[in-house]
Amino acid sequence: MAPKRFEVVVLSPVTGMFASVGQNPVELPRIDAGAVLKGKVVIELEKPLNVKGVVIQILGESSVRWTHVEKRVSGKSVPTQTSTFTNNEVYINSKGQLFKGDDIDGKELEVGTHSFPFLVELPSDLPPNFSDVHGSVTYLCIATIELHLLSDIVTESTFLVRSRDEFLNIDKVPEAQVGAEDGDAEMVCCGCCSSGPVALHMLMKGGAAAGDEIYVDVDIVNDSFRPVTECNMTLSRVSRFRTKGGKVKRSSIDLIEVSLLKEEVHGNQSAALRKPLKIPIDARPSGFLRACTIIEVGYMLEVKALFEGFFGKDIWLFARVPVIVGSPANERVPPALRKNNHDNNNAVDDTGGGNTRAGQKTQFN
């Protein structure tokens, strides 16, 4: 008979909001990397239950997965080949027995509520939680009631990890303090006229803290006979997922999209545009997944301009630069994370030694 109640309770005074792909944000307990995870497994029984044991597992891992369907034309048929690409990286996998019965006959748990506490020291170099359509970083407490001659009963609970890499002082990143630029140009002339190119150029500061503004300067020089009808600016979060075989999958989520043109830029005219770009306050800092080698997350600013070419064909010009995003200006590395330092490209406020994953401690009572 299944227990009336069977759950893993993570004991933490701090919580955080987290949203998996396609789901609403939920409030979850949050633990600092390098801190001690405290919890308990609670089993409530209305009838006695004969068990072989109660086991707890703390599992932290990243995973990558996507499917590619390729059509191959052969004669009249179009066969398809489906390939699945995966990868996995484990950061912590601690198991312990909280209650042990006889291997053959088991041991009876009486009617009532039973609580089994546990303590696990987390490694100091854990990456924080992350969720995307092609990959994720997750942390689970998995409890198992092992039964004799019956299927085991399993329950799990998700918790969040706060990492040192989630705190990036933008003032200490040299690349964020200098200008970043890019441009594009396209000839409209077919060779029998004197029409010149249409050129797009973008210049901006290399980065800013979440919640702050960057001014973006965009120049459009139109030496053609065709008007430039659109110019848009988009800030995107770009994620890259890597498999063991070296395959890379890219996904992009648009965070901000702004129209820059109020009127067309006609032939033999130019436009100098200046627009503030406010970094979303909830944007996670660049490099926050530094400790994960199979998922990389960054930011890209794209400016694109549209004009009409010959035979009514749309022609787009693109200018793209990476954007370094730092923590909000009032956020610094918490003291609890400072003592668990690892290399952060000198972008934090302190240096020092730290524990390794091999040095973690576990206690099961």
N, C-alpha and C positions, 0 to 999 in steps of 0.2 A: 504494500500500500504506500502510495506517495505521501510524503510529509505534508502537513497542512501549510507549513511555511519552511522555505529553504532558500536562503539568500546569503550573499557576501556583502558585508557592510564595511566600507572604507571609512576609517575614522579620521576626518580632516576638518579643521575649523574653517578652511578656505575652500571656496568653490569657484567655478568658472563656467562660462557659457561656451558650448561647442555645438557645431552643426555638421553632421555628416551629409554627404551629397544626397540631395533629394529629400532631406528631412528638416524639420524645424529645429532651431537651437534648443538644447536642453542644458539644465544645470547639473554639473558633475563635480565630484570632489577633486581637488587639485593638490598635487604633491610636488615639491621642488626636487629637481635632479640632485642626487647626493644626500637627500634626507631619508629618514626612516618612514617607510610605509607601515601604518598600523591599521589593523582591521580584525574582523571576526567573522566566522561562519556560524550562522544561526539556523538551527533545525528545530522545528516545533512539530511534535508528534501527538496524534490522537489515539494511536495504537502503538504498542511496542514494535520496534523494527530491528531485525537481526542484520547487522552490517559487518563487512570485513574491514572497513576502514573509512576514514574521512580524509581527503587529500586536498591541499590547496596548491595552486600553480599561479605564479606571477609571470605573465608573458607580455613582453614589449617587442614589437616588430614592425617593419615596414614591408609593404607588398606592392607589386606592380603587375598589372594584367591588362592586356587588350587583345582584341581579335581583328585580324585582317582578312578580308574576303577578296580574292583575286579571280577575275573572270578570264578564262582562256578560250578564245574563239578557235574552234577546230571544225572545219566543214560547216555543216548546218547546225551543229549543236554548240552550246556555250557552257561547257563544264566550269564549275567553280572549285577553287581550292581554298580552304579555310585554315589559317594558321593562327595559333594562340601563342602570345609572347608573355612570359612571366618572369618575375624575379622576387627575391625575398631576402631580408636582412634582419637578424635577431639581435636585440640589444640586451634583453634579460629574459631568462627562462629558469626560474627557481621553483622547485617543487618540494613540498614537505608534507609529512603525515601528521595530522592533528589528532586523530583517534585511530587506534589499531585494535581490531578484533582477531579472533582465531582465523588462520588462513583457510581452515577446512569448514568449521561450523560457524564462524563469525562470532559476534558478541552483541548482546541485546542492548539497544538504547531504549530506556523506559519512556513512558508517556510523560509529556511535558516539554519544556523548552531547554535546549542544550546550546551552549555558546562556546566556541573554540577560537581563542585569540591567536593572532600571529603578528610577527614583526619581520620586515624585510628592508634592509638598507639598499636603496636604489643607487646604481652607478651615477657618477657625477657628470658623465658626458652623454647623457641621453638626449636625443632630439625631441622636440615637443610634438604634440598631436597634430595631425594634418589629414585632410580628406579631400580627394578629387576623384573625378570619374575614372581615372586610370590608375590611381594609386593612393595609398594612405599610410599613416603612422598611427598605430593604435596600442593601447595598454589595457590589459585585462587581468582581473582576478577571477580565476576559474576554480570552482569548488566541485568536488566529486564525492558522492556517497557510493562506495563500492559494495555491491550486494553479492550474496552467494547464490549462484545458479540463476540470477536475474540480471537484466540490463542495468548498468550503473545509472544513477541519477546525477545530472550535471546542471549547474547554474553558473552564471558569470556576471561580472559587474565591470563597467568601464570606468577608468579614472584618467584624469589629465595630468600631464607632466609639464611643469614650468621649467624652461631651459635658460641657461645663461645667454645663449645665442639669440634669445628673443629681445635682448637689450643692446641696441647699437647706437652709440653716440656719434651722430652725423658730423659733429665738429672735428672728430678725430679720423675721419676718412678723407684723405687728400683728394681722391678722385671726385668726391662730391662737391669740392670747393672750386673746381675749375670748369671752364666752359665745355659743353659737348655740342657737336654740330653734325649735320648731315644734309645732303641735298640730292636733287634729281633734275634732269632736263630731258626734253624730247623735242626733236625737230618735227614740224608739221609739214614742211615743204616737200613736194613730190619731185623736186628737181627742176621744175619748169617755171618757178615763180621766185620772188624775192623774200618770201616769208621766213622769219627766223625762228629760234627755239622758244619754248616756254620753260622757264626755270623756277624751281622751288628750293628754298634754303631755310633751314631751321637752326637756331642757336639758343641754348639754355644753359643754366647751371646744372652740374652733374647730379645733384641730389638734394634732398630736403628731409626734414623730420615729418613724420605723420602728423597731419593737422596744419602744417605750414604751407606756404605758397611758393611756387617758382614762377618767375616770369619767362614766358616763351616768346621769342622774337621770330617771326616768319616773314620772309620776303618772297614775293612773287614778281617775276619779271616776264612780261608777255611781249615778245617781239614777233608774234605771229599775227594772222588775220582772224584768229578764232578767240572768242572770249573764254576766260576761266570762270566757270559757273559755280563751283563748289570748292570749299576748303574746310576740312574738318580735322580736329585734334582728338586723339583717343589715348587714354592711359590704360594699359592692360597688365594683368598679372599673368605671367607666362611660366608654365610648369613643363619640365622635361623629365621623362621617365626612361630609365635605362634597364635593359635586360642583360643577362649574363653573356649573351652572344654579341653584345655591342649594339643592338638595335635601340633606337631612340624614338620615343613618341612625344609629340609636343601638343599641349593644349593651352588655350588662351581664354581668359575671362575679362571682358571689358568692364573697367571700373568707372571711368568717366569718358563721356563723349561730348565735345563742344563744337559748334559751328563757328568758324572764324570770319566768314565773309558776310557782309551786310548787302553788298551789291557786286555785280560781276566786274571782273578785271578785263577790260576790253583790249583789243590788239594795240600794240605799241604803247601800252600803259604798264605801270607797276603799282604794287601795293606793299606797304610796310605795316605788318600787323603785330601787335603786342598784346598778349593775353595772359592773365594769371592762371596758374594751374594749382589748385589746392589738393594736396595729397590727402586721401581719406584718413580720418583719424583712426580707423580700425585696420588700416593696412599693416600687415606684419613686416618687421624690418627685413631688409635684404640679408641673406645668409642665415636666416633663422633655422634652416634645415642643414646647416653645415655638417652636423654629425651623421647625417644620412647620405650615403654615397650613391643611392639609386634614384633619388628624387631631388630635383633642383628647382627652386622657385625664385623668380626675379620679376622685374618690372620693365616695361617697354613703352615709350611714348612714340606715337606715330602721327605724323601730319601728312595728309594726302590732299591733292588738288585735282580737279576734274576739268577737262576741256574736250571739245568735240573735234575729232580728226576727220579725215576724208571718209566719204560714204557714210557719215553719221556714226562712226565708231567712237565709243567712249575711250578716252585715254586718261589714265591716272598717273600722277607723279607721287612718289613716296619719299619721305624723309623719316628715318627711325633712329632713335638713340636710347640706350639703356638708361634707366633711372635708378639711383641708389636711394632707398627709403630707410630712414632711421627711426628709432623709437620717438614717441612724443617728447617734446623738449623738457618736460618736467619728470620724465621717467629715467631712472638710473638703475644700475644693477643692485638688487636687494642684497643686504649683508649676508643673508642665508646662502646666496649663490656665489658671493665673492670668494669664499674660502674654497669653493670647488672649481677653481679656475682651470680652463684649458685654453689653447691658442684661439684667439678671436681677432687676429690681424690688428692688434693694438687699438681696437675701436672701442674698448671699454675702459673703465676708470681705474683698474687695478690689475696687478699681475701676481702670480704665485702658483704653488703646486696644487695638486688635486688627486683625488682617488681615481683608480681605474676600475673598469668593469670587473676585472679579476679579483678586486679587493672587497667585493660586496659581502655583507654579513646577513645572515638569515637566522631567525629564531622562531621556532614553532612550539607553542605551549600546549 
